[in-house]
């Protein structure tokens, strides 16, 4: 019994140390070359989500670029807030891509994936309807993280 408590105490101490160290890590992008930020400023736009009342589909686009290639980003479960991916979305826009963030509700992700995929698709279709004339829809990509990767 004593050995179990001692092990558990060491485990908690190790986890606390790891958490404290992880909070101190700062990622610094390179100044130039691969992995550096692009030259375009961000132009942000949004429209109401056609399949999820009270939510919005957002466009992160490079300012001043006529008809940039489009990337449709599909987020992970419980990560519908675009701030979760803000660094990625703005980085891609800085490189000249228009990125569409179409959220979906995660409630039925495990029990009813077809409904969740349909809601995601409604957001993507709504983006094309709203911004299709501003995007180069002959050059598109789909990118997903976690559940969104599976959807892709």
N, C-alpha and C positions, 0 to 999 in steps of 0.2 A: 504494500500500500504506500509506504514512504517513497519507494523508488518511482512509482507512478506520479506522485505529487512533484517530486524533484524533476522528473522528465518534463512534465507539463509546465513547470515554472521556467525551465530552460527554453522550452519551445516558445512560450509567450515572450520571453526576453529577446529571443532571436527574431521573432516576427516584428516586435517593436523596433528593433535595430534596423531591420530591413526597411520597414516603412519610413523611418526617419531618414535613412540614406536615400531612398527613392525620391523623397520630397525635395532633396537638395540637388538632384540631377537637373541640369539645364542643357537643353539642346541648342546649339548655336549653328545656324546654317552657314555653309561656306559663302564667301564673298563673291565668288565667280565660279563658272563651270557647272558641272553636273550637281544638282541639288540646291543650287542657289536660286533665289527668288527671281522671277521674271521682271520685265520692265513695265507691264501694264498696270494701271490703277484699277480698282474695283468699281464696277457699276452694279448695284443691287436692285432687284425688282422682285415683286411677289404678286401672286393672284390667289384668290380663294381656292382651296382644294375642292374640286368638283365632287369628290366622293367621301369627304370627311369634313363635315360641318365644323366651323370654328378653327380650322387649320389652313395653312397656306403652303403653296408650292413656291419655292424661291429659286431665283435665277442669280447666279454669281457670274458676271460677265466681265470681260476686259473692256474697259472704257475706250471708246474710239475705234473699235475693231468692227468693221462691217461684216456680218455673217460669219462669226467664228465657228469652228467645229464645236459640236455639242457633246458633252459627257452627261449621261444620266446616272446619278449617284443613288444607290439603294442602301439605306442605313441598316444597322443591326437592330435586334429586338430591344425595345425600351430605349432607343436612342433617336427618337423622332425629332428632338430639338436640334436644329442645325448647328447650334453653338458647340455641340459635341465634336463636330468635324470642321469647325470654322477654319482652322489652320490649313487643312487639306483643301477645302473648297476655295479659299482665297489664294492659296498657292497656285492651284491649277488655273484660276482666272488670271493670275499675274503672268502666266506662261502663254496666254492667248486663247485659252479654251473657255467656252461658256459651260457652266456646270449647273445642272438642274437638280435640286434637292426636293424630291417628292416623298413626303412622309406617309406612313401608314400606321394604323393602330395595331399594337402588338398583342392585343387581348386574345385573338383567335389564332395566333401564329402556330400553336401546337395542335389545336383542336380542329381548325378549319383553314388550312393554308390556302385553298383556292379563293376564299373570300378575301384573305389578306393580299394575295397576289393581284386580285381584281382591283382592290383599292389602290395598290401601288401603281398598277397600270392606268387607272383613271387619272392619277396625278400626273403621270408621264404624258398621257394623251392631252390633258388639260394644258400642260406646258407647251406642247407642240401647237395646240390651237391658239394659245395666247402669244407665243413668241416665235412661231415657225418662220415668219418672215424675217426675223432678226437672226436666225440661226442657219448655219450651213447643214441642212438635214441630209446632205449626201455624204457627210463625214461625221459619223456619230460613234460613240462608244458607250458601253454600259459597264459600270464599276459598282461593286457591292462589297460590303463588309459583313461578315458573319451571316446572319439570316438573309440579309440583302444580297450577299454573294451567292447564296443558294438560289435566291429568286432570279438572279441574272443567269 
